């Protein structure tokens, strides 16, 4: 088995701490180790270092290698530019199929929070059993509430209990429903959150790419052929900008009739915004999360991050306050997903010093 860690995102919803030069997966947001390091630690009991690859941005390669010193340097691959999850996964598949075309490959994200690591590894083992039968496998999370920021998976026909875990054919995917639809999904008991964690054989996903994303499939073959005579970095510099940009969900999983979901009860969270940290990190008796020096009076359900100064709050609730060296962010916690709009506006105004 092989693992592919996707670590190329910018993390705009965790701005202003997550920046272009040091995105969230390279930060110690949840522990003394970075999110990337925690992801590596979580899967290390299942995969030897030589079976783990990291796909990241070209600008982050040296930092990733420094954070994961046990990983062979050649297994950190830098994309010249982001093209979406489908090309990133395809690049990882090329690495694995050179060694074993039928190997099971897991695709994981470097910015997920998981409470129960052993249960997670047990679920991966079950997913591998299903993947060896030629299926595309996704891990589904039992919804804790009607979340509108996640995609949903409707369970179809049951396929038994591989490794003691239930598995179901996927009936359909639904992307980020409105609040009423999300409520109906949760109440029905038929839906799971889409974790974005996948398992498949290298040969299976390449076949599915050939069927559903032929342009991407051909681009990957061109890259693979060129790497015989040229260094991989040189090839990517020349060809990567021509690779079609698309997510693996839209490009393949939402179209294929060969997808299975394995429910995962592992304490999963997608650390996609400051509000997610408010739900994950330890809080005081009033529900406040303080990362740094915070004096709170009559304050409730508020997250404060301070890079050095004291932040004092009085008579407020449901806020996100982030104080870095050069930016202060204040927003209601229910607008935390919209922080990306601020980043987009800064980019529009060419205020790159804050990005």
N, C-alpha and C positions, 0 to 999 in steps of 0.2 A: 504494500500500500504506500501511496505517496500523498503528501499534503501540499497544497498551493495556498499561500497566504497572500491575499490581495491587500496591498498597503500603499496604494497610490492616491487616495483621495486627499482633498484639501481641507475638508471639515469646516466649511464656511459657517455652519450654524453654531459652531463653538468659537467663533470670532468674538472678541479680539485676542483670545489666548491662542487659538489655532490660526496660524498664518501660513502664507505660501512657503516661507523658508523653513517652517517647523510645524507641520500639520498635526492634527490631534493624535494620530496613531503613534507619533514619536514623543508624546508628552506623558507625564505621570499624572494623569487626571484622576485616577481611581486608587492608586497605590504608590509605593516607593519605586516600582518598576513601571516602565512605559506600557501603554496598551499593546504595542507590538510584542514586547518582551513577555507580557502576561499570556498573550495568545500562544507564543512559542512554548512557554512553560507548560501550558495546559495540554498541548498535544505531544510533548516530548516523550512521555511514557509509551506512546503508540508508534512513533516514527523516529528512526535514527536520523541524525543530522543530514546524512547524505540523501535522505528521502524527503526532505523539506525544501521547497522553493518559495521565494518571495518575489512577487511582481510589484514594483514600486515605480515612482517617477525617477527619471534620470538624475534629477537634482538631489534625491534622497539616498542614492545607492551607498555612498560612503558612510552616512549616518546609520543606515540599516545594518551595514556590515559591522560597524562599531558596536551597535547595541546587541548584535547576535554573533559574538566572536566564535562560537562553536560551529556555526554554519559555514560550510565551504564557500569561499568568496564568489565562485562562479555560479552559485545557486541564488544569488541576488541579482535579478534581471531588471534593468531600468528601461522603462518606456520613454522614448523621446518626447511624447505628448500623450495625454489621456485620450483614449478612444472608446471608453465604456468597458463594461465587464466582459462582454463577449470576446473582444480581441485580447484582453488581458488574460482571460482563462485560456483562450486558444494558444497564446504564447507559452503558458505553462504546460499545456498538453504537448506541445512540440518538445519541451524538455523531457517529459516523462516517456513519450513513445519512442524516443531514441534508445531507451533502456529496455522497455517492455511495453509493446503496443496494447496488450490486454490488461495492464496493471489498473487497479482501482485508484482513482485520483479524487481527493477531496478538495473542494474549493471553500475556503474560509476567509472571513474578513478580520482585519487586524484591529477593529474598533468595537467588538462586541464584548459585553459583560456577561459572564456566566458564573453563577454561584456554586454549582455542584459539578466540579470538574470530572470526577470519576463517572458520574451518571452520564455526562456528556460523552466521554470516551466509550462507554458501553453502548450508547446510542449510535455512535459512529461505526462501531463494529457491526451492529445490526444493519445499518444502512449499507455497509460494504457487502454483506450477504445478499441484499436485494440487487445491488449494482452488478454483482457477478452474474446475475441472471439476465443482464442486458438492458436493465431499466435505467432511466435518469431518475435520481432520487433527490428529494429535497426534504430538509428537516422542518417540521411544522411545530409551532409553539401554541399551547393551549392559551387562548386569550384570557387575560386577567380583567379586562374592561373593554368597552367599545372604543378602541384606539383608531383614530382616523389617519394617523401618520404611517401605518404599516399596510402592506398588501395582505390579502387573505387568500386562503386555499380552501376550496370546498372538497371534503372527503367524498370519494366515490365508493366503489366496491371494495370490500375487505379482501386482503391477500394473505391472511394468516398472521403468524407471530414469529418472524425471523429473529433468532437470538433473544426470544422472550419479549420482543417489542411488536406492537401491532403495526401493520402497514396497509395502506389504502391506495387504490388508484386515485389519481387526481381528476375530479370532475371539471373544475375550472379555477382560474385565477381571477381575482378582482383587485385592482390597484386602488389603494387609499380611498375607501368609500366615504360618503358623507356621514354625519353623526347618526342619523336615523337608520341608514343601511347597516352601519357598523353595529348598532344596537341589535338589529334583527339577526345579524350574523352570529353574534355572541349568544343570544338567547336560543338560537336554533340548535346549538351544540354540534353542528356539522362543519364548522369552519375553524381553521387554525391560522395563526399569523405566519407569514412567509419569512423565515429567518434569513434567507439568502445563503444558506449553507447547503452545499450540494455534494453528491457522490455519483460517480459513473466510471466505467472503464474508458481508458483513453480512446480505444477504437470506437466505442459507442458514441461518444460525444463528437468525434470527428465525422462519423457517418451522419449524425443529426445535423451537423454544420453543413455538410455537403448537400443535404436535402433542403434545409430551411434557410441557410445563409450561404449560398454558393459563392458569392463574391468574397466573403470573408474566408471561406474554405480555400479558395484558390490563392488568396493573398498569403495565407499561412503556408501553403505548399511552396509558393515562390520564395518565401523567407527561408523555409527549411532547405530548399535546394541551393540557394545562394550561400547559406552558411557552410556548405561543404568546402567552398574555395575562399570565403571571406570571413573575417571576424564578425561575430554576431552583432556587436555594437555598430560596426560599419554598415552591415546589412540593414539594421533597423533605422539608422540615420537616413538611408536611401529610400527605403520602402514603406516605413511605418505611416507616413503622412497619407499614403494612398489607401490604407486599410479602412474599410467601412466602420463607422462609429455606431455602436448599438449595445444595449444591455442584453445579457444572456436570457433574462426573463422574457422580454418582448421578442427577441430574435428567435428563440427556440422553445422555451418551456411553455409559453402560452399557446403555442401552435402544435406542439408534438402530442401524439396520443400514447406516448410511451413513458409517462411520468408517474412516479409513485411518491407518496408522502409518508414519512415515518414520524409520528409525534414524538416530541422531545420535551420531557419535563425536567429541565436542568437549571431553572432560574435565569432565563435568558433576557437580556435587554440590549436594544440597539442604542448605543450612546451617540445619538444623533443631534442632541441639543442640550442646552443648559438645563432645561426643564427635566430631561432624562436624568441628569445628575442629582437633581433635587429628589427624585424618586429612588435613586440607587444608594446614595451615600448616607451615612448615619446622621440623624438629625437630633435637635434638642426637643424638649417637651412641647414646644410650640411649632414643631415641624420645620425649623430653620436649619439650613446647612451652611456652615461657616468654614471657608477655606482661606485661612489667614486671620488677621486681627479684626474681629467684628464685635462691636458693642450693640446689643439689641435690647430695646425697651418697647414693650407693646408691639412686638413684631411677630408675624406669623407666616408660615409657609413661604419663606424667602430664602433664596440662595445668594450668598455674598462670597465673591472671590477677591482677594486683595494681594497684590504682588509685594506689598511692603507697608503701605499706610494703613492706619486704622480706618475702618468704615463704621460709622455710627448710624443706626436706623431707629426711628421713633414713630410709632403709630402707623406702620405700613404693613401690608400683607400681599402675598402672591406676586412678589417681585423677583427679578433677576438683576443683580448688581455685580458687574465685573470691572475691577479697577486694575489695569495693567500700567506699565511705565508711561505709555503715551496715549492711552484711550480709556475712557470710562463708558461702559455700556449700562443703561438702565432700561428695562422693559418689563411689562407684565409677563408672568410666566406662561400665560396662555397665548402669548405672541412669540414665544421662543423660536418657533419654526421659521418666523419671518426675519430673523437676524440675517439670513442670507440676502434679503433685499437691501440691507444696509451695505453689505459687501459689494453687491452689484452696483449700488449708487456710487460708492467710492471708486470703483473701477471706471464707471462712466465719467466721473469727474477727474479721472487720472490722478487720484491721490494715492499713488502706489505705495507711499511710505507707510501707510496704515494697513496695507494688505499683507 
